[in-house]
């Protein structure tokens, strides 16, 4: 579970700190352009590092410096509770004058304030080296040390932390790109969920019992839903189809031909199953309600929140009144910018002095002064 995210000098995030300690779920609200999606981008950098992307140029670009201020490093810090241990990871990127590609300035990983390794520029100090108290070696300035330090065992803190980072789910689904066909199996959806078929196949192949949870959820949100099939259509390919039934008549629909909202129902069912079977996971979903009708939003959001109360953590953004009402003042953050040249600011709704009365009326009237 994330305790804290800190980001500095990355796009519109300057001295930005998001605290989520003891929050199984939380919501970010605010106007367009306030920086909500940039928070997702910061999480995605950390996710990519966990997945093994180590070249700095594949993580951040010179244009990512806030206001073009490349004389100040981009800094990311995350504090996470994993199996009752606090992991603290920090990394910063710099762009010296005359350089075209960013490089590492500093990097470190700590567990309960005990250093696992720390780095300054190209020099890495590893504190858990078995033959001595520490080992010192060099790593290319343009590579992330976390991805290249060899894990000593599956009990190694490096292994646990990298696995946790890699399993983060960052979603901003584009239903048009979500296909039911698959030619392989994976365990993580990408941000646009264009690999839905491969992820769904991987989930069901590795955890067949997840079918029951997915089936139960879909029956709740689509009363005429009968079942789904992920059948072979070639030597290595599969295709997902859905069967609806009413008054004894059947209708079989290819997943690709479902509506945008129905595809999101399948995505939600998959997230619930993933968190239950190979979680606990951290999931950031940018506007999960954007393809749903008003009558569907409440159940959709509550299903996600209830699932993550059992383990894991869910962070969402929304402009939808029904979604906003399913969170409270204690886990809703107001994200705002005074103008496009200013940084993103954040305040917990319950700590907002001008917030009194009906929240939705205040938001519609733009009458909340953070």
C-alpha positions as CSV (number, residue, x, y, z in Angstrom):
1,X,0.0,0.0,0.0
2,X,1.3,3.4,-1.0
3,X,2.0,5.7,2.0
4,X,3.4,8.6,0.0
5,X,4.3,9.8,-3.5
6,X,6.5,12.9,-3.9
7,X,7.3,14.5,-7.3
8,X,9.3,17.6,-8.1
9,X,10.0,19.5,-11.3
10,X,8.1,17.0,-13.5
11,X,5.7,18.7,-15.9
12,X,3.2,20.6,-13.7
13,X,4.2,18.8,-10.5
14,X,6.4,20.8,-8.2
15,X,6.9,19.8,-4.6
16,X,3.9,17.6,-5.1
17,X,3.1,15.2,-2.3
18,X,0.2,12.7,-2.3
19,X,-0.3,10.9,1.0
20,X,-2.4,7.7,1.0
21,X,-1.4,6.1,4.2
22,X,-4.3,3.9,5.5
23,X,-6.4,4.7,2.4
24,X,-7.6,1.6,0.5
25,X,-9.1,3.9,-2.1
26,X,-8.9,7.6,-2.9
27,X,-10.2,10.0,-5.5
28,X,-8.6,13.0,-7.3
29,X,-11.0,15.7,-8.6
30,X,-10.3,18.9,-10.3
31,X,-10.6,20.8,-13.5
32,X,-9.1,19.7,-16.8
33,X,-5.5,20.6,-17.0
34,X,-5.0,20.6,-13.2
35,X,-2.5,17.7,-13.3
36,X,-4.5,14.5,-12.5
37,X,-3.2,12.6,-15.5
38,X,0.3,13.8,-14.8
39,X,0.1,12.0,-11.5
40,X,-0.6,8.8,-13.5
41,X,2.4,9.6,-15.7
42,X,4.6,9.8,-12.6
43,X,3.3,6.4,-11.4
44,X,3.9,5.0,-14.9
45,X,7.6,5.9,-14.7
46,X,8.0,3.9,-11.5
47,X,6.0,1.0,-13.0
48,X,8.2,0.9,-16.1
49,X,11.3,0.8,-13.8
50,X,9.8,-2.2,-12.0
51,X,9.2,-3.9,-15.4
52,X,12.8,-3.5,-16.3
53,X,12.9,-0.4,-18.5
54,X,16.2,1.1,-17.5
55,X,17.3,3.6,-20.2
56,X,16.5,7.1,-19.0
57,X,15.4,8.2,-22.4
58,X,12.6,5.7,-22.3
59,X,11.3,7.1,-19.0
60,X,11.6,10.9,-19.1
61,X,12.4,13.5,-21.8
62,X,13.9,17.0,-21.7
63,X,10.4,18.4,-22.3
64,X,9.3,16.9,-18.9
65,X,11.1,19.5,-16.8
66,X,8.6,21.8,-15.3
67,X,8.6,25.1,-17.2
68,X,11.7,24.0,-19.0
69,X,13.8,24.4,-15.9
70,X,16.4,21.7,-16.6
71,X,18.9,23.2,-14.1
72,X,16.8,21.5,-11.3
73,X,16.6,17.6,-11.3
74,X,13.3,15.8,-11.8
75,X,12.7,13.9,-8.5
76,X,10.4,11.0,-7.8
77,X,10.0,9.4,-4.3
78,X,7.6,6.6,-3.3
79,X,7.0,5.1,0.1
80,X,5.2,1.7,0.1
81,X,4.1,-0.8,2.7
82,X,4.8,-4.3,1.4
83,X,4.3,-7.3,3.7
84,X,4.6,-5.1,6.8
85,X,7.8,-3.5,5.7
86,X,8.2,0.1,4.6
87,X,10.1,0.5,1.3
88,X,11.4,4.0,0.4
89,X,12.6,4.5,-3.2
90,X,13.9,7.8,-4.6
91,X,15.3,8.6,-8.0
92,X,16.3,11.9,-9.7
93,X,17.2,12.8,-13.2
94,X,19.3,15.7,-14.4
95,X,20.2,17.3,-17.8
96,X,23.6,19.0,-17.7
97,X,24.2,21.8,-20.1
98,X,25.1,20.5,-23.5
99,X,23.5,17.1,-23.0
100,X,20.6,15.8,-25.1
101,X,19.6,12.9,-22.9
102,X,18.9,12.9,-19.2
103,X,21.0,10.9,-16.8
104,X,20.7,9.7,-13.2
105,X,21.7,12.3,-10.5
106,X,20.8,10.3,-7.4
107,X,19.0,7.0,-6.6
108,X,18.4,5.0,-3.4
109,X,16.3,2.2,-1.9
110,X,15.7,1.8,1.8
111,X,13.7,-0.6,3.9
112,X,12.6,0.6,7.3
113,X,15.2,3.5,6.9
114,X,18.0,0.9,6.4
115,X,19.7,1.5,3.1
116,X,19.8,-1.4,0.5
117,X,21.7,0.7,-2.0
118,X,22.4,4.3,-2.8
119,X,23.8,6.0,-5.8
120,X,25.3,9.4,-6.7
121,X,25.7,9.9,-10.4
122,X,27.4,6.8,-11.8
123,X,28.7,5.3,-8.4
124,X,26.5,2.8,-6.6
125,X,27.0,1.6,-3.0
126,X,25.4,-1.7,-2.2
127,X,25.0,-2.3,1.5
128,X,23.9,-5.9,1.6
129,X,26.8,-7.4,-0.3
130,X,27.4,-10.9,1.2
131,X,31.2,-10.9,1.2
132,X,31.6,-7.5,3.0
133,X,29.6,-4.7,4.5
134,X,29.2,-2.9,1.2
135,X,30.2,-3.1,-2.4
136,X,31.0,-0.1,-4.6
137,X,30.7,-0.2,-8.4
138,X,29.8,2.0,-11.4
139,X,26.7,2.0,-13.5
140,X,26.1,3.9,-16.7
141,X,24.7,7.3,-15.9
142,X,21.9,6.7,-18.3
143,X,20.7,3.4,-16.7
144,X,18.6,2.9,-13.6
145,X,20.5,0.9,-11.0
146,X,17.4,-0.8,-9.6
147,X,17.0,-2.7,-12.8
148,X,20.6,-3.8,-13.1
149,X,21.5,-4.8,-9.5
150,X,21.3,-8.6,-9.4
151,X,18.8,-10.1,-6.9
152,X,20.3,-12.6,-4.6
153,X,17.1,-14.6,-3.9
154,X,13.3,-14.4,-4.1
155,X,13.5,-13.1,-0.5
156,X,15.7,-10.2,-1.5
157,X,14.0,-6.8,-0.8
158,X,15.0,-5.8,-4.3
159,X,12.9,-8.7,-5.7
160,X,9.8,-7.7,-3.6
161,X,10.0,-4.1,-4.5
162,X,10.6,-4.5,-8.2
163,X,7.7,-7.0,-8.3
164,X,5.4,-4.6,-6.6
165,X,6.3,-1.8,-8.9
166,X,5.9,-4.0,-12.0
167,X,2.5,-5.1,-10.9
168,X,1.1,-1.6,-10.6
169,X,-1.9,-1.2,-12.9
170,X,-2.2,2.3,-14.6
171,X,-5.4,2.6,-16.7
172,X,-6.7,5.1,-19.1
173,X,-8.7,2.7,-21.3
174,X,-9.6,3.4,-24.9
175,X,-12.5,1.0,-25.6
176,X,-12.0,1.2,-29.3
177,X,-8.6,-0.3,-28.9
178,X,-9.7,-3.1,-26.6
179,X,-9.8,-6.3,-28.6
180,X,-10.8,-9.8,-27.5
181,X,-8.4,-11.6,-29.8
182,X,-5.1,-12.8,-28.3
183,X,-2.0,-14.5,-29.7
184,X,-0.3,-14.8,-26.3
185,X,-0.7,-14.4,-22.6
186,X,0.4,-11.6,-20.2
187,X,-0.4,-10.7,-16.7
188,X,-0.7,-6.9,-16.9
189,X,-2.9,-4.6,-19.0
190,X,-1.2,-1.6,-20.6
191,X,-2.5,1.9,-19.9
192,X,-4.8,2.0,-23.0
193,X,-5.8,-1.7,-22.4
194,X,-5.1,-2.4,-26.1
195,X,-3.7,-5.7,-24.9
196,X,-7.0,-6.7,-23.2
197,X,-7.3,-10.1,-25.0
198,X,-3.7,-11.2,-24.0
199,X,-4.2,-10.0,-20.4
200,X,-7.6,-11.7,-20.0
201,X,-6.3,-14.9,-21.5
202,X,-3.3,-14.8,-19.2
203,X,-5.4,-14.2,-16.1
204,X,-7.8,-17.1,-16.9
205,X,-5.0,-19.4,-17.9
206,X,-3.0,-18.9,-14.7
207,X,-6.0,-18.6,-12.4
208,X,-8.9,-20.6,-13.8
209,X,-10.9,-20.1,-10.6
210,X,-11.0,-16.3,-11.5
211,X,-13.8,-17.2,-14.0
212,X,-16.3,-17.6,-11.2
213,X,-15.6,-14.1,-9.8
214,X,-15.7,-12.5,-13.3
215,X,-18.9,-14.4,-14.2
216,X,-20.6,-13.3,-10.9
217,X,-19.7,-9.6,-11.4
218,X,-20.9,-9.6,-15.1
219,X,-24.2,-11.2,-14.1
220,X,-24.8,-8.4,-11.6
221,X,-24.2,-5.6,-14.2
222,X,-25.7,-7.2,-17.3
223,X,-28.9,-9.1,-16.3
224,X,-29.1,-11.0,-19.6
225,X,-25.5,-12.1,-19.5
226,X,-25.2,-15.9,-19.8
227,X,-21.5,-16.7,-20.1
228,X,-18.3,-15.9,-22.1
229,X,-15.9,-18.1,-24.0
230,X,-12.3,-17.6,-24.9
231,X,-11.9,-20.1,-27.7
232,X,-9.1,-21.0,-30.0
233,X,-9.4,-19.7,-33.6
234,X,-6.1,-21.0,-34.8
235,X,-2.9,-22.7,-33.7
236,X,-2.0,-20.0,-31.1
237,X,-4.8,-17.4,-31.3
238,X,-7.9,-17.1,-29.2
239,X,-11.0,-14.9,-29.5
240,X,-13.3,-13.8,-26.7
241,X,-17.1,-13.9,-27.3
242,X,-20.0,-13.2,-25.0
243,X,-23.4,-15.0,-24.9
244,X,-26.6,-13.2,-23.8
245,X,-29.8,-15.1,-23.2
246,X,-33.4,-14.0,-22.9
247,X,-36.6,-16.1,-23.0
248,X,-34.7,-19.1,-24.2
249,X,-33.1,-17.3,-27.1
250,X,-29.3,-16.8,-27.3
251,X,-27.2,-14.0,-28.8
252,X,-23.4,-14.5,-29.2
253,X,-21.5,-11.2,-29.6
254,X,-17.7,-10.9,-30.3
255,X,-16.0,-8.9,-27.5
256,X,-14.9,-6.4,-30.1
257,X,-18.6,-5.6,-30.9
258,X,-19.6,-4.8,-27.3
259,X,-20.3,-1.2,-26.4
260,X,-17.6,0.9,-24.8
261,X,-19.3,0.6,-21.4
262,X,-19.7,-3.2,-21.7
263,X,-16.0,-3.5,-22.4
264,X,-15.3,-1.5,-19.3
265,X,-17.5,-4.0,-17.3
266,X,-15.1,-6.7,-18.5
267,X,-12.1,-4.6,-17.6
268,X,-13.5,-4.0,-14.1
269,X,-14.2,-7.7,-13.6
270,X,-10.7,-8.5,-14.6
271,X,-9.2,-5.9,-12.2
272,X,-11.3,-7.4,-9.3
273,X,-10.1,-10.9,-10.2
274,X,-6.5,-9.8,-10.6
275,X,-6.5,-8.1,-7.2
276,X,-8.1,-11.1,-5.6
277,X,-5.9,-13.8,-7.2
278,X,-2.5,-12.2,-7.7
279,X,-2.7,-9.0,-5.7
280,X,-2.8,-7.1,-3.5
281,X,-2.3,-4.5,-6.3
282,X,-2.1,-0.8,-6.7
283,X,-4.5,0.4,-9.5
284,X,-4.7,4.0,-10.8
285,X,-7.7,4.4,-13.1
286,X,-8.1,7.7,-14.9
287,X,-11.9,8.4,-15.1
288,X,-13.3,4.9,-14.7
289,X,-16.8,6.2,-15.2
290,X,-16.2,8.0,-18.5
291,X,-18.0,5.3,-20.7
292,X,-20.9,4.5,-18.3
293,X,-24.4,5.7,-17.9
294,X,-25.3,7.5,-14.7
295,X,-27.3,4.5,-13.4
296,X,-24.2,2.3,-13.8
297,X,-21.5,4.5,-12.2
298,X,-22.4,4.0,-8.6
299,X,-22.3,0.2,-8.6
300,X,-19.2,0.2,-10.7
301,X,-17.2,2.5,-8.3
302,X,-18.4,0.8,-5.2
303,X,-17.4,-2.6,-6.6
304,X,-13.9,-1.4,-7.1
305,X,-13.7,0.3,-3.7
306,X,-15.0,-2.8,-1.8
307,X,-12.6,-5.1,-3.6
308,X,-9.6,-3.0,-2.6
309,X,-10.8,-2.7,1.0
310,X,-9.8,-6.4,1.3
311,X,-6.2,-5.6,0.1
312,X,-4.4,-3.4,-2.4
313,X,-5.2,0.2,-3.2
314,X,-7.3,2.0,-5.7
315,X,-6.8,5.6,-6.9
316,X,-9.2,7.2,-9.4
317,X,-9.9,10.5,-11.1
318,X,-13.3,11.7,-12.0
319,X,-15.6,14.5,-13.2
320,X,-18.7,12.4,-12.6
321,X,-21.1,13.4,-9.9
322,X,-22.2,9.9,-9.2
323,X,-18.6,8.7,-8.8
324,X,-17.6,11.6,-6.6
325,X,-20.5,10.9,-4.2
326,X,-19.2,7.4,-3.7
327,X,-16.1,8.8,-1.9
328,X,-15.8,10.9,1.3
329,X,-14.1,14.1,2.4
330,X,-11.4,11.9,4.0
331,X,-10.3,10.2,0.8
332,X,-11.1,12.9,-1.9
333,X,-8.3,15.2,-3.0
334,X,-8.9,18.5,-4.7
335,X,-6.3,19.0,-7.5
336,X,-5.9,22.5,-8.9
337,X,-3.7,25.1,-10.6
338,X,-4.1,28.8,-10.4
339,X,-3.0,29.1,-14.1
340,X,-1.2,27.1,-16.7
341,X,2.2,28.5,-15.7
342,X,1.7,27.5,-12.1
343,X,2.3,24.1,-10.4
344,X,-0.3,21.5,-9.4
345,X,-1.5,21.9,-5.9
346,X,-3.3,19.3,-3.7
347,X,-5.5,19.5,-0.7
348,X,-7.7,16.9,1.1
349,X,-11.3,17.9,0.7
350,X,-12.0,17.7,4.4
351,X,-9.1,20.2,5.0
352,X,-10.5,22.7,2.4
353,X,-11.7,25.8,4.4
354,X,-14.2,27.0,1.8
355,X,-15.8,23.6,1.4
356,X,-19.1,23.8,3.2
357,X,-22.5,22.4,2.1
358,X,-23.2,20.4,-1.1
359,X,-20.0,19.5,-2.9
360,X,-21.6,19.0,-6.3
361,X,-23.2,22.4,-6.2
362,X,-19.8,23.9,-5.2
363,X,-18.0,22.2,-8.1
364,X,-20.7,23.2,-10.6
365,X,-20.5,26.8,-9.5
366,X,-16.7,26.7,-9.3
367,X,-17.1,27.9,-5.7
368,X,-14.4,26.0,-3.9
369,X,-11.3,27.9,-2.9
370,X,-8.6,25.4,-1.9
